[in-house]
Amino acid sequence: MAFEIDGKSIETTASGFLVNIEEWSKELALIIAKEETVELTDRHWDVINFLRDEFINNAGNQPNTRNMVKAMSKAWDDKSVNAKTLYDLFPGDPSKQGGRIGGLPESRRKGGY
């Protein structure tokens, strides 16, 4: 599968993740989110930016939902943030769907905490 933006073809894997992280843009994120029926709000962007920052600036780290809950609870100064909060934003799995929209490679984590 590929996305077309400004006459450029951006390739994805069979599961919809970008082949080249460098080709990601906010414009592309909006297109991917629309395909996944996710309307991006400021909180969505906070999660996407967190995931991108962790991957790009922390040796390819791809946080699991538990670590995302901790980070977003701190970022939003909201102790009521839990896994449901993140699944409400990204019903297709916060780390996977958020990472896909954020242009990150597919997580190779085996699950768990």
N, C-alpha and C positions, 0 to 999 in steps of 0.2 A: 504494500500500500504506500501511497505517496500523497503529500499535500502540495498544492500549487499556490505559490505566493509570488506575486509580481513577476510572473513568467518563469520562476525557478521551481524546480521539483525537489521537494524535501522528502527523502526516503525514510520509511519506518520499518520496523521488524514486523513479523506476522502478528504479534500481539499489540502493535500500535505504538511501540516506543521508538523514539528517534534513533537513527543509526549514528548520527553525528550530533553530539550535544551542542556543538558550536553553531548549528543552524537554528537553534531555538530563538524565538522572539516572543514578546508579549502578544503580538498580532497572531502568531501561530498558536499560542496558548488559548486565545479566544476561540479560534477555529476548532481546536481539539475539544475544548470544553463544550462547545455547542454540539459537536457530534456525540458527546457523552451525556448530553442534556443536563449540564451543570452550568448554572448562571453564576459567574464569578463576582463575588462581593469582596470587600476589603479583607474579611477574615479568610476567604479562599486565598487571596494574594499573600497574606501573612504566612499561611501554611506553605504555599508554593515557594515563596522566597526563603523560608526556613529550610525546606528540603534542598533547594538549590545551593544555599550557603553551606549547609552541612556537607553536601557532596563535593562541591568545588573547593571549599576551603578547609576541609577536614578529611583529607585523604580518601575520598570516595565513600564516606560514611552515609548510610541510608537508614535513618532512624526508624525503629518500629513504632507502632501506635502508642505504646506506653511512654516512650521517650518524647513523642510528639505531644502527648497530653501534658506532660510536665513543662515542655517548652512553651506551648501555647497558653497554658494557665499563667505562666510568668509573663509572657508577652502581652496578654490581654488583662493582666492583673485581675484574674477571675478564678477563684479557687473551685468554682463549680464545673469547670471544664473537665469532661471525661471522654471516654472512647465514643459514647453516643454523640457527643457534640461534634466530634470529627467525622463520624460516619454520616451525620446529618449533612455535613458539607460535601463529603466525598463518599457517596453510598457504595461505590465500587472498590472500597478499601482506601483509607486515607493515604497510606504510604504509597501504594501502587498507583491509584488513580491520580493522586496529587503529583506523584513523580512523573507519570506519563504526560499530564498537562504541563508540568514544569520542564519537560524536555530531557529528563534524566533516563539513564538506562534502566532496564528491568532489574528489580532487586533480586539478588541471588540468596537472600536470607532464607533460612529453613523454618522460620516462624518461631514461636515461643517468645520469651522475654529475654 
